[in-house]
């Protein structure tokens, strides 16, 4: 099952929905290299590996300190 997860490719719409942004925003990030979200380009198609999207999410986790109530 893990090998299927590693090989899964997501569409820009899948990733946009998951991150709560538009596909235009993802396109802008790719063009400007604003965020290090890796993608796969096959001809005109853009796809994202699930592992890369998860790593992107984890890298942006903001922890709330216990004293910040």
Helices and strands as residue ranges (DSSP letters): H 2-7, E 9-11, H 12-19, H 23-32, E 40-42, E 45-49, H 50-59
